[in-house]
Amino acid sequence: MRTLCTAETIMDEIEYARLYQELAAILNEFNLGWVAKEVADTVEIGKTIQERSPKRKTPLLKIEEYTAKEQLLMLIDAVEQATVNTSEMEDEIAYFLKVESETSPLGTKITFAANDAASAKTIEFTSNVTSPRNKQAIALKRLLEKLPSEPSNYATNAEIRSKLSNAVNPEFSDAAEQANIFDVYLFTILLKAIANEGGIIYYNTVLDDETPQYLTFRKSPGKIHGTAQPYTHAVVEFPGKPTLEVHLGVKVQGRAGVLHNCNLLILYEKEANMCRLLKREPRHSQVILAVKSLHSTSELKLEMAGSFIGLASDIRYEGGSYFISNSYSEPVAKLLTIARKKWEHNILPRATNDVNRLMYSFQTIFKDFKARN
């Protein structure tokens, strides 16, 4: 039976619930309703509580509801993921392209395309575009942090709307588009790891007839040999070793004869050339490294780890497969660890230790590749 609460506590919960609904309504105005939806899905599942006893080795688990205040805090964190963290990824991508353009004709734009030209979207990544948006996102974060405090500190809806309108890039405000930005951010981390291990990197397109002027990536995993767009990949050369290719969003054939989606993929160039020639998908035996990424503004769900474990069991790569996310979940981390799978969570520009650990893990893959070949 529920314990009776004081009038003050009831009023607090009502106020937190009201603020939650108001913030969710504002997010809808800016095409960010999916952020509130991800939080609502987590709230519906509830939080797992461990009950420990000296008489039991394994704690008993029970599910409790989130309080109204906890729900508001979760929504505020989710908005931070969709604004501050995404804008910081933009900044990192802009810096990466600036450095690359100093030694190659690669420009500061990235095109995200499906199989038809009408759906292609080109976004510019330069610091003079990304930095102001990041400053607005940080200001929004500070504004939202006032919401759970004293009533006198509550930000007004007008203030939140103003900051939010300047903090979100309207070019990629939906969940799938932000996931694409996360994949490109991981792409930059991977290429830095390759460069740290002495790899020489240049870029080519699926058409293989010219050096690209800017990067073109798939909006969702597709055929490595698809020519609907001049999809770009990185070519990697280590002295005296087989040439490799790095792709975003392609499918790979597993041992069971089914195709799996890979957000990032490194395979032998010889295999990639055969795929383009014969119009088939890469074989898992010719893959060095694969990444399954997941961008989420809320806590990761356990079934996501289960899906990855199933995928990893059907695909065996030389360097292994990774489950990488910008978010976190203790149960997901525990399950992946027990299953002995490679994973990294909280991969964000500000999470320096986590990002460095991921980069060093990638570097180990290439160190072993050079020793093996």
C-alpha angles and dihedrals in degrees: 000000000000118000114241114251129215119256090250092054091047090051090049092053091047090050093049090049091050092050090048092054093046092050091047090052091051091051089055090056090059097045090257097116088118088068091059089043092056090051092046090053090053092047091052092055091052130212124292116233124196119219110199127196131180087230094060129060093200119052120236115244127217135171122237132183120252115248119241090253092051090050091052091049090050091052091049090051089049092053088051090054092051096045117019098032095041093048090050089053087052089054091051092049091048091053091047092052091047091054093044092049090060091067102025140035089253110134132210097261132091124198119208110199142173124200095293128062093227092068095051116117123192119202127188118225112198128137093241087060101038101038097061090049090050091053090052090048091053090049089051090051091054090048093052092047087067093062099083092046131079117326091245089064097052113129116229122245089242091058092049092048091050095051094041093053090057097038099057123072104227088206091072111016098134127085097254093050093050088049088056090054090051091053092051089049089054088047090059091049091051094049091049088054090051092049091049089056092052099262120155111225132198134154136245139169132236087254088061094205105103144019108260120246090210138002122275118192135179119256090219135008113290145147117325087215097046112129101186086110132017091258113195131225134175120245115213126199127186113186110267094359133107113277117252135202129213117210136181121216108003136139126244131200113239130207091266091058096253129120122248128197116240121190092197125017136180118192140155113284089227090061092045091052091051090050091053091046098046097032094236136125126259120272116237091233090066095052122101100189138358131190128203106197131190125192113199135163091205138046115302117256120236094234089064090065091046091053091051093049089054092049093047091052091059095046124056116188130184092241098026136239127283135210106209129178141167088222134059144223126179094212091049091049091048094049094048091047093051089047088052094237126150113249143158127189133187092038100172133137091252093048092082097167094049093046093047091049090052092048092050090048089054090048090055089056091056093042088057091043091056092048094047099047 
